[in-house]
Amino acid sequence: MKKIALSLLFVFTCLPWLARAALTIEITQGMDGAVPVAVVPFGTGANRYTPPEDVSAIIAADLARSGRFAPLPVQNLIARPVEIGDVRFQDWRTLGVENLVIGKVEPYGDGQYRVQFRLFDVFRGRQITGYSLPAPADGLRYVAHRISDIIYEALTGQPGAFATRIAYVISETVNGKKTYELQLADSDGYNPRTLLSSVQPLMSPAWSPDGRKLAYVSFENRRARVFIQDIASGKREELAAFSGINGAPAWSPDGKYMAVTLSRDGNPEIYSMRLSDRSLKRLTNGPSIDTEPVWSPDGSSIVFTSDRGGSPQLYRMSVQGGRAERLTFEGNYNASADFAPDGKTLAMVHGEGGKYRIATQDLDSGLLRVLSEGSLDESPSFAPNGSMIIYATEDGHRGVLAAVSSDGRFRQRFSLQQGNVREPVWSPFEKRE
């Protein structure tokens, strides 16, 4: 279990994108009242070749793992309409299906495809939305996620987060040698790629607000340093290399500042760094260990972990510094905070009775709610729409990732065939070409 003390010793080597096995998602707890929906296999017209991705299957899987919808199994579909004129709403009403998705994927030259879809309200017998989207062959999966986002928002009023990514750390022992990799993958675990590889631990990945960069901590040459790395180009720049601890980077919502934990003055404290000129402002000052800063979505305050009260708890202070307000009182351990996108709720690691679980706390009422069921759960990170929280846990003495809905009603687990997975962080909404 990662405690408040910072002991990070690692060296890494920058590598080009390396493909890895995809994370496998298993739904471990369904949600009562999930809305029945039918996603009909998309037609391919006169195309003699099967598209490289099954777009309709990806959409159905996205909707299922949201916990909000229950896609009908393909074998239970009573028809497979492709065009609006083929849809007989009465047939679908007899199955209790509330919404129907149809579409087609057709090539239009030079390795390009056009994906068309329509979403229907079955009981009202009308179309809710529909689009025609272009996609290169290697972009069909991304377009499928975008369609899932459109459908999710049309039916819930909330933006979907299927076309986002997650970053996480994998550790694996091969021939007695332990290696670590910082990986990126789509939100469903597909398209994993290695950004960094190391013979020592990698920790504390943090997304920039535009989703184009990651900050992380490195102990190259046995010195703790914070780096920022551009995801597309692999180019990196050193951000903090002061004497002692340089850790726990966190971007401000506008991307202009980075909160970091530094011990340059002898004790781990929270600092704010202006990225344009690397100027520092010290925010905390005391004999305690202050670490794990996270910015509020409106950029006005920072929540951090401190043991100033005798045990690790969460505190909030202005981004200008000053008095810190204690936020957590239940349990003997509350750390690793992450703000919900609306700024009204915090996710955290809550420790009580020797177990460490993921919990949320409403900032207005102070009500704390435990969401996970493990005993060594850590590193919670909200999806950018606030619907889910991804975190690290253990399953059979192996590190895996898991996710729980923000209301605790739906759970799923991400796992690899081998290796341990830790420190997940969900990307913001991204604009990807």
Summary of the structure (lengths in Angstrom):
residues: 433
radius of gyration: 23.0
end to end distance: 38.2
largest distance: 72.8
contacts: 1443
relative contact order: 0.13
helix: 10%
strand: 46%
